[in-house]
Amino acid sequence: MMRVGALYDIHGNLPALEAVVQDIRQADVDQIVVGGDAVPGPMPRETLGHLLDLDLPTHFIYGNGELAMLAQMAGARTGSVTYWGTTSGARPPENIVEIYRWTTAQLQPEFEPVLARWPKTLQLEIDGLGQVLFCHSTPRSETEIFTRLTAEDRLLPLFEPLQVAAVVCGHTHMQFDRMIGRTRVTNAGSLGMPFGEPGAYWLLLGPDVQLRHTPYDLAKAAERIRATNYPEAQDFASHNVLQPPSEKEMLEVFAKAELQT
């Protein structure tokens, strides 16, 4: 019986990752899928190094975060950045651009070829579930937004043609488990930067889908993050680790940007 751990939206939060890896070992997970946006974040080198050093078979797909980092790396050579990882495609606010530049400086040159090899999607046969497709946001886009409240009729054209039993996604940092037509669609939530209750969110797949939540020492994690030279270290520790935005607040924000490609 194969069991798969789906870890999404880690965002360089190494303390959260370390806690989840302990849970994964106790859950007898056989394989791991890292579902994109492992970076950017406060400990990008350490987070990617930890993931790449795991002694379990680990699959990676890219998110908008990895593509934005690769675009920054290419832009440093060409003088022009062609991708920003935003839903609109527009350049984000300057503080976000600073985070991107800082993160890419931490990752070059060692991790550029690693990120460049990651695919957009991954498909695995999982006992009890059947064929499962992993994507960062939707099968067609790594930046597209939908939530547990998005109308099913708007989502059917995206998921019905896939002919898979289940789809695992992330990007919006909030867990859900819903049916879209005949397809079970589950959001893994965010391991490192959740919306809602603090802690690290992930999925355990096989033979069913378990929405998992791993508590960890938030105060100690915040202290470690504040000790980095990440440009937004204080804000990340306060508002992404200790007291994240509420699910209600983020559902209202995301409702305005649903299914924009």
C-alpha positions as CSV (number, residue, x, y, z in Angstrom):
1,M,0.0,0.0,0.0
2,M,1.7,3.2,-1.3
3,R,1.3,6.3,0.9
4,V,2.2,9.7,-0.5
5,G,2.8,12.9,1.4
6,A,1.9,16.1,-0.5
7,L,3.9,19.1,0.7
8,Y,2.8,22.4,-0.9
9,D,3.7,26.1,-0.5
10,I,6.6,25.6,2.0
11,H,7.9,29.1,1.2
12,G,11.3,28.6,2.8
13,N,9.9,27.9,6.2
14,L,12.4,25.3,7.4
15,P,11.1,24.9,10.9
16,A,7.7,23.9,9.6
17,L,9.3,21.5,7.1
18,E,11.3,19.8,9.8
19,A,8.2,19.2,11.9
20,V,6.3,17.8,8.9
21,V,9.1,15.5,8.0
22,Q,9.0,14.0,11.5
23,D,5.2,13.4,11.0
24,I,5.8,11.9,7.6
25,R,8.2,9.3,9.1
26,Q,5.7,8.4,11.7
27,A,3.0,8.0,9.1
28,D,5.1,5.5,7.0
29,V,5.0,7.6,3.9
30,D,6.6,5.9,0.9
31,Q,7.0,8.9,-1.4
32,I,6.8,12.7,-1.2
33,V,5.4,15.2,-3.7
34,V,6.6,18.8,-3.3
35,G,3.9,20.7,-5.1
36,G,5.6,24.0,-5.9
37,D,6.5,27.2,-4.1
38,A,9.1,25.6,-1.9
39,V,10.6,29.1,-2.4
40,P,10.7,32.1,-2.0
41,G,10.9,32.5,1.7
42,P,13.2,33.2,4.6
43,M,15.4,30.0,4.5
44,P,15.4,29.0,0.8
45,R,18.8,27.3,0.5
46,E,18.3,25.3,3.7
47,T,14.7,24.3,2.7
48,L,15.7,23.1,-0.8
49,G,18.7,21.3,0.7
50,H,16.6,19.5,3.2
51,L,14.1,18.4,0.6
52,L,16.8,17.2,-1.8
53,D,18.6,15.3,1.0
54,L,15.5,13.3,2.1
55,D,16.0,9.6,2.1
56,L,12.5,9.0,0.6
57,P,11.7,9.1,-3.2
58,T,10.7,12.8,-3.7
59,H,9.0,14.3,-6.7
60,F,9.0,18.0,-7.4
61,I,6.7,20.2,-9.6
62,Y,7.2,23.9,-10.0
63,G,4.9,26.7,-8.7
64,N,4.8,30.3,-9.6
65,G,7.5,30.9,-7.0
66,E,10.1,28.7,-8.7
67,L,9.3,30.2,-12.1
68,A,9.7,33.7,-10.7
69,M,13.1,32.7,-9.2
70,L,14.2,31.3,-12.6
71,A,13.0,34.4,-14.3
72,Q,15.0,36.6,-11.9
73,M,18.1,34.5,-12.5
74,A,17.7,34.8,-16.3
75,G,17.0,38.5,-16.0
76,A,20.2,39.0,-14.1
77,R,22.0,37.9,-17.3
78,T,19.8,39.5,-19.9
79,G,18.8,42.7,-18.1
80,S,15.0,41.9,-18.5
81,V,12.7,39.9,-16.3
82,T,10.0,38.3,-18.3
83,Y,7.9,36.6,-15.6
84,W,6.7,37.7,-12.2
85,G,4.6,34.9,-11.0
86,T,1.5,37.0,-10.4
87,T,-2.0,36.2,-11.6
88,S,-2.1,39.4,-13.8
89,G,1.5,38.9,-15.0
90,A,2.3,42.4,-13.8
91,R,5.3,43.4,-11.8
92,P,4.5,43.0,-8.0
93,P,5.2,45.8,-5.4
94,E,8.8,46.7,-4.8
95,N,9.0,44.8,-1.4
96,I,8.1,41.6,-3.2
97,V,10.6,42.3,-6.0
98,E,13.2,42.7,-3.2
99,I,12.3,39.3,-1.8
100,Y,12.6,37.7,-5.2
101,R,16.0,39.3,-5.7
102,W,17.2,38.3,-2.3
103,T,16.0,34.7,-2.7
104,T,17.6,34.2,-6.1
105,A,20.9,35.5,-4.7
106,Q,20.7,32.8,-2.1
107,L,20.0,30.1,-4.7
108,Q,22.5,30.9,-7.5
109,P,24.2,29.2,-9.0
110,E,23.7,25.9,-7.2
111,F,19.9,25.5,-7.4
112,E,19.2,27.1,-10.8
113,P,19.6,23.8,-12.7
114,V,17.6,22.0,-10.0
115,L,14.6,24.2,-10.3
116,A,14.8,24.3,-14.1
117,R,14.3,20.5,-14.2
118,W,11.0,20.5,-12.4
119,P,7.9,19.7,-14.5
120,K,4.5,21.5,-14.4
121,T,2.5,18.5,-13.4
122,L,3.0,14.9,-12.1
123,Q,0.7,11.9,-12.2
124,L,0.9,8.9,-9.9
125,E,-1.2,5.8,-9.3
126,I,-2.0,5.7,-5.6
127,D,-3.6,2.7,-4.0
128,G,-7.3,3.3,-3.1
129,L,-7.4,6.6,-5.1
130,G,-6.4,5.6,-8.7
131,Q,-4.7,8.1,-11.0
132,V,-3.8,11.3,-9.2
133,L,-2.7,14.4,-10.9
134,F,-0.5,16.9,-9.0
135,C,-0.4,20.5,-10.1
136,H,0.4,23.8,-8.3
137,S,-2.8,25.7,-8.9
138,T,-4.9,24.3,-11.8
139,P,-3.8,21.9,-14.5
140,R,-3.5,24.7,-17.0
141,S,-1.9,27.4,-14.9
142,E,0.4,27.8,-11.9
143,T,-1.1,31.2,-10.9
144,E,-4.9,30.6,-11.4
145,I,-7.0,31.0,-8.3
146,F,-9.9,28.9,-7.1
147,T,-11.1,28.0,-3.6
148,R,-13.6,25.7,-1.9
149,L,-16.3,28.3,-2.7
150,T,-15.7,28.6,-6.5
151,A,-18.7,27.5,-8.4
152,E,-18.5,24.0,-9.8
153,D,-19.8,24.9,-13.2
154,R,-16.9,27.3,-13.7
155,L,-14.4,24.5,-12.8
156,L,-15.9,21.6,-14.7
157,P,-14.2,22.5,-18.0
158,L,-10.8,22.5,-16.2
159,F,-11.1,19.1,-14.5
160,E,-13.6,16.9,-16.4
161,P,-11.4,16.4,-19.5
162,L,-8.4,15.2,-17.4
163,Q,-9.8,11.6,-16.9
164,V,-8.1,11.1,-13.6
165,A,-9.7,10.1,-10.3
166,A,-8.2,12.9,-8.2
167,V,-6.3,16.2,-8.5
168,V,-4.1,17.6,-5.8
169,C,-3.4,21.4,-5.9
170,G,-2.2,24.2,-3.7
171,H,-1.4,27.9,-4.3
172,T,-4.2,29.5,-2.2
173,H,-2.7,28.2,1.1
174,M,-6.1,26.8,2.4
175,Q,-7.0,23.1,2.6
176,F,-10.2,21.7,1.1
177,D,-11.5,18.4,-0.3
178,R,-14.4,18.7,-2.8
179,M,-15.9,17.0,-5.9
180,I,-15.8,18.7,-9.2
181,G,-18.1,16.6,-11.4
182,R,-16.5,13.1,-11.1
183,T,-13.1,14.4,-10.0
184,R,-12.0,14.6,-6.4
185,V,-10.0,17.9,-6.0
186,T,-8.0,18.4,-2.9
187,N,-6.0,21.4,-1.8
188,A,-3.0,20.5,0.3
189,G,-2.9,23.9,2.1
190,S,0.4,25.6,2.9
191,L,3.1,23.9,4.9
192,G,5.0,27.1,5.6
193,M,2.7,30.1,5.1
194,P,-0.9,29.1,5.9
195,F,-4.1,31.1,6.0
196,G,-6.3,30.3,9.0
197,E,-5.0,28.5,12.1
198,P,-1.2,28.5,12.6
199,G,0.7,25.3,11.9
200,A,1.9,23.3,8.9
201,Y,-0.7,21.8,6.5
202,W,-0.1,18.9,4.2
203,L,-1.9,15.8,2.7
204,L,-1.5,12.1,3.3
205,L,-2.7,10.2,0.3
206,G,-3.5,6.4,0.2
207,P,-5.7,4.6,0.5
208,D,-7.9,7.8,1.1
209,V,-7.1,11.5,1.4
210,Q,-6.2,12.8,4.9
211,L,-6.0,16.6,5.4
212,R,-3.1,16.8,7.9
213,H,-2.1,19.6,10.2
214,T,1.2,19.5,12.1
215,P,1.6,21.8,15.1
216,Y,5.2,23.0,15.8
217,D,7.0,25.4,18.1
218,L,5.8,28.7,16.5
219,A,7.7,31.0,18.9
220,K,11.0,29.2,18.2
221,A,10.3,29.1,14.5
222,A,9.6,32.9,14.5
223,E,12.9,33.4,16.4
224,R,14.9,31.4,13.8
225,I,13.2,33.3,11.0
226,R,13.9,36.7,12.5
227,A,17.5,35.8,12.8
228,T,17.8,35.5,9.0
229,N,18.6,38.4,6.8
230,Y,15.4,37.8,4.8
231,P,14.1,41.3,3.8
232,E,10.6,40.6,5.4
233,A,11.8,38.4,8.2
234,Q,9.9,40.3,11.0
235,D,6.7,40.4,9.0
236,F,6.9,36.7,7.9
237,A,7.5,35.6,11.6
238,S,4.6,37.7,12.9
239,H,2.0,37.4,10.1
240,N,2.8,34.1,8.4
241,V,3.9,32.0,11.4
242,L,2.5,33.3,14.6
243,Q,-0.7,34.9,13.5
244,P,-1.6,34.2,9.8
245,P,-4.5,35.9,8.0
246,S,-7.9,34.3,8.6
247,E,-9.5,32.0,6.0
248,K,-12.5,34.3,5.9
249,E,-10.3,37.3,5.0
250,M,-8.4,35.4,2.3
251,L,-11.5,33.9,0.7
252,E,-12.9,37.4,0.3
253,V,-9.6,38.5,-1.3
254,F,-9.4,35.5,-3.7
255,A,-13.1,35.8,-4.7
256,K,-12.1,38.9,-6.6
257,A,-9.4,37.1,-8.6
258,E,-11.0,33.7,-9.4
259,L,-9.9,31.9,-12.5
260,Q,-8.0,34.8,-14.0
261,T,-5.2,33.4,-16.2
